[in-house]
């Protein structure tokens, strides 16, 4: 029997059933009733790669075991897994508690995800370290020094995209790489400002979508609930900026151009406007090229991640068509594969002759 992560199990069962086990944390157990009044549990299991839901019917031995099993328990779940229109399921599965050694290994995260997030974090350090503006450079360095550990265990969302421990690092790193690429195409964009804006735009998620030091269950936080990540992000950036202004090195900032107050205001504007519209939660709209770029970079990475997850988990409606994944606008269609020339066959040169057709043959 293979031992996989939740994400790997989802990929492996996309085409055929699979006998496998996985380790997970019991995030939630909700008592439900069928239409005929029969009780069942709906449980949510999570690991460092994703989550899955299982229904536990009253005639299953696991039903009684769940009565005394607290949320947060670490489990090994084994069974014969398939996928249907409702997600992964198994007609025959069992579970047990992880022992102490297994629990330590599980909480460390799966090696593949750890390796990816470590590489993403290294990219964030490199790109913020290359910021030339000494004020934005110091601001990012101070943020990473004080909040780096908390930042690294935060998710980018609760359910739609990068909704996993460390997902915020993955999201921010990819956004920074995209921002640097776009600055190469639009050289008038302020790359220092845009890089800092990417780092800080979702930093309020450290309260809205944070994880404990040990565990993969995402709790709710009163500050995140009552304020939201945009006001929290503005306050975080402002606090660090005020602290830096009290340090001796900031005296040299008075001679810099543009003025420090303008740099601070433009950075705060990026945080405030990155959702792009009032309806999506931004208190103001993008009013600078950097703000507009940040909004679209953020939206692109979030939507691309949603589509990638949809291709892994959404049921097939017809060959090449998969069920819509909320909040994407429509059903997913299998993307076109990259062109690959046959070995030893040189691509033919394009013909230079132009062909003119009467308009009535075109329409």
C-alpha positions, 0 to 999 in steps of 0.5 A: 500500500502506497503512503501519500500526501493528500495532494498526491492521493488526489492526483493518483486517483484521478483516473483509477482507484488506488489502495493507499494511506495518508497522514492527516490532522482532524481539522473538524468533525461536524455532526449531520443528519440524512433526510431520513434522520440518520446521524453521520459525521462529516470530517475534514482532514488536512495536511501540508498539501491540502484537505479532504472531506469524508462522510462517516456513516453510523454503521461504520466502526469509525463513527463511534471512535469519532465520538471521543476523538478530539479535533486536532488529532493526528491520524493515519487513514488507509483505504481503497480510494476513488474519485467521483463528482463529490471528491475522494471517497472510499467504501472501505477505509480505517484510521488510527492515531499516529504514534509520537515518532510518526506525529513528529514526522507528519508535523514537519511537513512532506519533503516535497512541499518543504523543499518548494517552500524553502526555495520560494523563501530563498527567492523572497530573501534574494529579491527583497535584498536587492531593493536599492531604495534604502528605506524600502530595503530596511522596511522589508528586512525589519519585517522579515526579521520580526515576522519571518517565522509567522509569515512562513506558516501562513496561508494565502487564503482559507479555501480558494487558493494557496490555502495551506500552511506556507501557502503565503510564501508560495504565493508571494514568491511567485508574485515577486518573480512575475513582478520582476519579469513585468518590470523588464517589459515595462521599465518605468515601473518602480521595481523596488516599490513593487517588490516591497508591495508584493511582500506586504500586500497580504501580510495581514494574512498572518492574522487572518490565515495563520497556523499554529507552530505545530499543526495544519489546522487553520484557526480563526483569529479575532483580529483577522475576523474583525479587521481583515488582512488589508487594514492589518497589513496597512497597520503592520507596514506603518508600525515598522516604518514608524519604528525605523524613523526612530533609529539613527540611520533614518536621519540620512533618509531626509536627503533622499529623493523621492521624499520618504513620506511619498515612498511610505504613502505609495507603499500603503496605497499598494496594500490598500488597493490590491484587490482592485475594486471596492466590491472585492474589499479594497478601501481605495482603487489602484491609482498608480501603474505599480498599484495596477500591476500589483492587482493583476499580478495578484489576481493572475497568480490566485486564478492560476493556482485555482485552475491548477487545483481544479485540474487535479480535483474537479470531476470530469463532465466530458472528455477534456471538460471538468466541472467548474471550481468556485470562484472561477467563472466557468468549467475547466477545459484541458489546456493545449499541450506545448508544441514538440517537434518530432525528433530529427524533423526540422520545422519547415520555414514559413512561406513568404507569399501572401494570399489575398482573398476577396472579402466575400470569401472571408465572411 
